[in-house]
């Protein structure tokens, strides 16, 4: 197998079409078909199922996909090393929690783009659980995570700091008047939470469960902006990182409740796999992230 075959395989999997892949890669469709046929013969498996006009990965194709992506990424890294060992270039794929992208990452990425215009940056959203998988399979170069601490010998945590969490209500909510809000005080409150798989949602639900409280979930969404809007509209109360709601709190649109329950223990981390090659592009991102976060 060669890199061209693997790149063609990845592109077909992305667009679910031999015709579209040929157009994107600027190949004749017969070339695409031949490359996949050779790859399938070498591996002695069927990589795609073709039913009508629909093309889908087989079970074996799905198993190959992360390895193919890793090999293509490594080929780019090799080229970058050979061409220029110092100047950041190529691609940098960052795994990021959506709530961090709201406020922390935009400034970092804007400055990074200004300093290193030859680097193509790609963002992949996910949860702490996703990042473990993404880092192991080399799907991302670095994770900008928010949640419970990812503590493993497999990963190097370059940056980590406590992330204050706030239980929030809309102006005029009765719980605002309470000196301390305990878990039992929100037993009957409608909750607006992030999607399943979110680390800080899991921590919150575990706390409530330890008090024998079943959360009254009225809405779940992966969009922090949507959570803020629904909370401000009076649909319910929510739990979010304080960094994501500083402006709304300042403007009086959301009000933090005086939480008296257990500490949430949420942190932000910037981490990468221990076996990851620190390319000039990744090294520059790590250095800039440290600088920006230290000065915030």
Number of C-alpha atoms within 10 A of each C-alpha: 13 10 13 13 19 21 18 22 26 20 18 23 20 13 14 18 17 24 17 15 23 19 13 13 14 11 13 13 16 11 14 22 16 12 20 21 17 13 19 16 12 10 12 10 14 16 22 21 13 13 8 6 9 11 16 18 20 15 13 13 20 14 12 16 18 17 15 18 19 15 17 18 19 14 12 13 20 13 12 20 15 8 11 11 13 11 16 23 23 17 19 21 18 24 27 24 24 21 22 18 18 15 14 17 19 12 13 19 17 11 16 18 14 10 13 17 12 14 18 14 16 12 14 16 16 20 22 24 14 17 26 19 12 22 23 19 16 22 19 24 25 27 28 26 28 28 24 20 18 20 9 11 9 14 17 18 19 14 15 17 13 14 18 15 21 20 17 26 26 26 17 11 14 9 21 17 11 12 11 13 17 17 18 13 12 16 16 12 17 17 21 23 26 23 15 13 14 20 19 25 19 16 17 18 15 15 17 20 13 10 14 12 16 13 18 14 15 13 16 14 13 17 14 20 15 14 23 23 15 17 22 20 14 14 18 22 28 24 21 21 20 16 16 21 23 13 12 14 15 10 9 13 17 24 23 22 22 17 18 11 15 11 12 17 14 19 19 20 23 21 22 29 23 15 12 15 13 16 22 21 24 22 13 16 21 18 11 17 23 15 12 14 14 9 7 6
